[in-house]
Amino acid sequence: MMKLYWSPRSRSFSALWLMEETGQAYERVLIDISKGAQKTPEYLAVNPMGKVPAIKDGETTLAEAAAICAYVAERYPEAKLAPPVGDPLRAKYYYWLFFGPGCMEPAMVQVATKLEMNPVAAGWGEAQRVYDVLDAALAKGPWILGESFSAADIVIGSGLNFAVRLFKMIPARPSFDAYIARCMARPAFQRAEKIAAG
Ligand SMILES: N[C@@H](CCC(=O)N[C@@H](CS)C(=O)NCC(=O)O)C(=O)O
């Protein structure tokens, strides 16, 4: 059974939501980051970055929420969390999986810390443009790839839920609010929220 290392009220939420979407049994291992459990030698052997989430599948360990989304989606194809290889949607699926940690997350941190960056040097450019691009992509919906929900929605939906709804780090927009509401309506999201609340 796959193990998920997680901590309440953290970025582990996306991995919890993901595992709940698979419908597969998994074991949750609490790594309480408020108590420093992420820096023990045992946990650093799982994720040398000392961050949650991480997973263990047999002898394989993996961290980074978006990488976990990509891996688990392929591990459990019956959950239909990724367009199959050869499907034209696969390109956009990769785009949004990488857009999360590559553009959305650093833009959020930049806005929260009021850090001035040269937009040409910053890989995510300008935070405003990141939100405009997301806004345009989500305007139609219901999901980031259109009709089909995928693990990319777990990456993008968790990020927007965190930045817009929970921490109000970036201004709400109608497309963001509607998308977050659709994510929140999913039973797997609701189960993950219950677990993540600790
Ligand atoms: N890039 C990582 C970030 C994970 C991360 O920052 N996790 C935070 C919790 S939200 C953490 O483990 N912090 C504990 C620490 O840094 O000591 C991912 O996307 O999974």
The ligand as an SDF file (V2000), in Angstrom:
LIG
                    3D

 20 19  0  0  0  0  0  0  0  0999 V2000
    8.0430   22.3410   -3.3560 N   0  0  0  0  0  0  0  0  0  0  0  0
    7.3890   21.5610   -2.3540 C   0  0  0  0  0  0  0  0  0  0  0  0
    7.0260   22.4850   -1.1870 C   0  0  0  0  0  0  0  0  0  0  0  0
    6.6070   21.7170    0.0210 C   0  0  0  0  0  0  0  0  0  0  0  0
    6.5630   22.6230    1.2470 C   0  0  0  0  0  0  0  0  0  0  0  0
    6.9990   23.7800    1.2150 O   0  0  0  0  0  0  0  0  0  0  0  0
    6.0580   22.0910    2.3400 N   0  0  0  0  0  0  0  0  0  0  0  0
    6.0430   22.8380    3.5900 C   0  0  0  0  0  0  0  0  0  0  0  0
    4.6420   22.7950    4.1780 C   0  0  0  0  0  0  0  0  0  0  0  0
    3.5100   23.7890    3.2840 S   0  0  0  0  0  0  0  0  0  0  0  0
    6.9640   22.1730    4.5980 C   0  0  0  0  0  0  0  0  0  0  0  0
    7.1070   20.9600    4.5920 O   0  0  0  0  0  0  0  0  0  0  0  0
    7.5810   22.9510    5.4650 N   0  0  0  0  0  0  0  0  0  0  0  0
    8.3700   22.4350    6.5460 C   0  0  0  0  0  0  0  0  0  0  0  0
    9.7480   22.9960    6.6030 C   0  0  0  0  0  0  0  0  0  0  0  0
   10.1730   23.6600    5.6550 O   0  0  0  0  0  0  0  0  0  0  0  0
   10.4080   22.7710    7.5960 O   0  0  0  0  0  0  0  0  0  0  0  0
    6.1550   20.8540   -2.9130 C   0  0  0  0  0  0  0  0  0  0  0  0
    5.5450   21.4130   -3.8360 O   0  0  0  0  0  0  0  0  0  0  0  0
    5.7980   19.7640   -2.4580 O   0  0  0  0  0  0  0  0  0  0  0  0
  1  2  1  0
  2  3  1  0
  2 18  1  0
  3  4  1  0
  4  5  1  0
  5  6  2  0
  5  7  1  0
  7  8  1  0
  8  9  1  0
  8 11  1  0
  9 10  1  0
 11 12  2  0
 11 13  1  0
 13 14  1  0
 14 15  1  0
 15 16  2  0
 15 17  1  0
 18 19  2  0
 18 20  1  0
M  END
$$$$
